[in-house]
Amino acid sequence: MPYKDKPIEKSYFSIGEVAEMMEVSPSLIRFWETEFEQLQPRKNRKGNRMYSRADLDLLRTLYHLIKERGFTLKGAKEKLKEKPEQLDKAMAVRESLLKIKSFLSSLKNDLED
């Protein structure tokens, strides 16, 4: 029976990697960390922040609320405290719709070629 390699998925990401994924500056992520008590990344022995997948989801939610929907920091804090499970579901639906949109756009481009 042949051995099948599983793709290795990272558990933690550095602040630079997170900033690059989200296309924001690391200073914005550090600022959000001071403003939102829910965002508490681990720190390694050197003191570098290490963000988990849950932290990434929270950062994406914050980005969506603040940058895309125009919430103030206070408004985003209130929204996170109101119904976090409902907000998580909405973000999951949003991510799914964005993937579908991307797929349909690429399909349209392939059909036009």
MODELLER restraints for C-alpha pairs under 7 A, 6 or more apart:
rsr = mdl.restraints
at = mdl.atoms
rsr.add(forms.Gaussian(group=physical.xy_distance, feature=features.Distance(at['CA:11:A'], at['CA:52:A']), mean=5.94, stdev=0.5))
rsr.add(forms.Gaussian(group=physical.xy_distance, feature=features.Distance(at['CA:11:A'], at['CA:53:A']), mean=6.78, stdev=0.5))
rsr.add(forms.Gaussian(group=physical.xy_distance, feature=features.Distance(at['CA:12:A'], at['CA:50:A']), mean=5.50, stdev=0.5))
rsr.add(forms.Gaussian(group=physical.xy_distance, feature=features.Distance(at['CA:12:A'], at['CA:51:A']), mean=5.16, stdev=0.5))
rsr.add(forms.Gaussian(group=physical.xy_distance, feature=features.Distance(at['CA:12:A'], at['CA:52:A']), mean=4.68, stdev=0.5))
rsr.add(forms.Gaussian(group=physical.xy_distance, feature=features.Distance(at['CA:13:A'], at['CA:50:A']), mean=5.33, stdev=0.5))
rsr.add(forms.Gaussian(group=physical.xy_distance, feature=features.Distance(at['CA:13:A'], at['CA:51:A']), mean=4.99, stdev=0.5))
rsr.add(forms.Gaussian(group=physical.xy_distance, feature=features.Distance(at['CA:13:A'], at['CA:52:A']), mean=6.53, stdev=0.5))
rsr.add(forms.Gaussian(group=physical.xy_distance, feature=features.Distance(at['CA:14:A'], at['CA:49:A']), mean=6.12, stdev=0.5))
rsr.add(forms.Gaussian(group=physical.xy_distance, feature=features.Distance(at['CA:14:A'], at['CA:50:A']), mean=5.04, stdev=0.5))
rsr.add(forms.Gaussian(group=physical.xy_distance, feature=features.Distance(at['CA:14:A'], at['CA:51:A']), mean=6.29, stdev=0.5))
rsr.add(forms.Gaussian(group=physical.xy_distance, feature=features.Distance(at['CA:15:A'], at['CA:26:A']), mean=6.15, stdev=0.5))
rsr.add(forms.Gaussian(group=physical.xy_distance, feature=features.Distance(at['CA:15:A'], at['CA:49:A']), mean=6.21, stdev=0.5))
rsr.add(forms.Gaussian(group=physical.xy_distance, feature=features.Distance(at['CA:15:A'], at['CA:50:A']), mean=6.81, stdev=0.5))
rsr.add(forms.Gaussian(group=physical.xy_distance, feature=features.Distance(at['CA:16:A'], at['CA:26:A']), mean=6.28, stdev=0.5))
rsr.add(forms.Gaussian(group=physical.xy_distance, feature=features.Distance(at['CA:19:A'], at['CA:25:A']), mean=5.58, stdev=0.5))
rsr.add(forms.Gaussian(group=physical.xy_distance, feature=features.Distance(at['CA:19:A'], at['CA:26:A']), mean=5.37, stdev=0.5))
rsr.add(forms.Gaussian(group=physical.xy_distance, feature=features.Distance(at['CA:33:A'], at['CA:39:A']), mean=5.43, stdev=0.5))
rsr.add(forms.Gaussian(group=physical.xy_distance, feature=features.Distance(at['CA:33:A'], at['CA:40:A']), mean=6.71, stdev=0.5))
rsr.add(forms.Gaussian(group=physical.xy_distance, feature=features.Distance(at['CA:36:A'], at['CA:77:A']), mean=6.99, stdev=0.5))
rsr.add(forms.Gaussian(group=physical.xy_distance, feature=features.Distance(at['CA:39:A'], at['CA:55:A']), mean=6.41, stdev=0.5))
rsr.add(forms.Gaussian(group=physical.xy_distance, feature=features.Distance(at['CA:41:A'], at['CA:49:A']), mean=5.95, stdev=0.5))
rsr.add(forms.Gaussian(group=physical.xy_distance, feature=features.Distance(at['CA:41:A'], at['CA:50:A']), mean=5.72, stdev=0.5))
rsr.add(forms.Gaussian(group=physical.xy_distance, feature=features.Distance(at['CA:41:A'], at['CA:51:A']), mean=5.12, stdev=0.5))
rsr.add(forms.Gaussian(group=physical.xy_distance, feature=features.Distance(at['CA:41:A'], at['CA:55:A']), mean=6.79, stdev=0.5))
rsr.add(forms.Gaussian(group=physical.xy_distance, feature=features.Distance(at['CA:42:A'], at['CA:49:A']), mean=5.80, stdev=0.5))
rsr.add(forms.Gaussian(group=physical.xy_distance, feature=features.Distance(at['CA:42:A'], at['CA:50:A']), mean=5.16, stdev=0.5))
rsr.add(forms.Gaussian(group=physical.xy_distance, feature=features.Distance(at['CA:42:A'], at['CA:51:A']), mean=6.57, stdev=0.5))
rsr.add(forms.Gaussian(group=physical.xy_distance, feature=features.Distance(at['CA:43:A'], at['CA:49:A']), mean=4.56, stdev=0.5))
rsr.add(forms.Gaussian(group=physical.xy_distance, feature=features.Distance(at['CA:43:A'], at['CA:50:A']), mean=5.63, stdev=0.5))
rsr.add(forms.Gaussian(group=physical.xy_distance, feature=features.Distance(at['CA:44:A'], at['CA:50:A']), mean=6.95, stdev=0.5))
rsr.add(forms.Gaussian(group=physical.xy_distance, feature=features.Distance(at['CA:61:A'], at['CA:91:A']), mean=6.81, stdev=0.5))
rsr.add(forms.Gaussian(group=physical.xy_distance, feature=features.Distance(at['CA:65:A'], at['CA:71:A']), mean=5.57, stdev=0.5))
rsr.add(forms.Gaussian(group=physical.xy_distance, feature=features.Distance(at['CA:65:A'], at['CA:76:A']), mean=6.21, stdev=0.5))
rsr.add(forms.Gaussian(group=physical.xy_distance, feature=features.Distance(at['CA:66:A'], at['CA:72:A']), mean=6.26, stdev=0.5))
rsr.add(forms.Gaussian(group=physical.xy_distance, feature=features.Distance(at['CA:66:A'], at['CA:76:A']), mean=6.74, stdev=0.5))
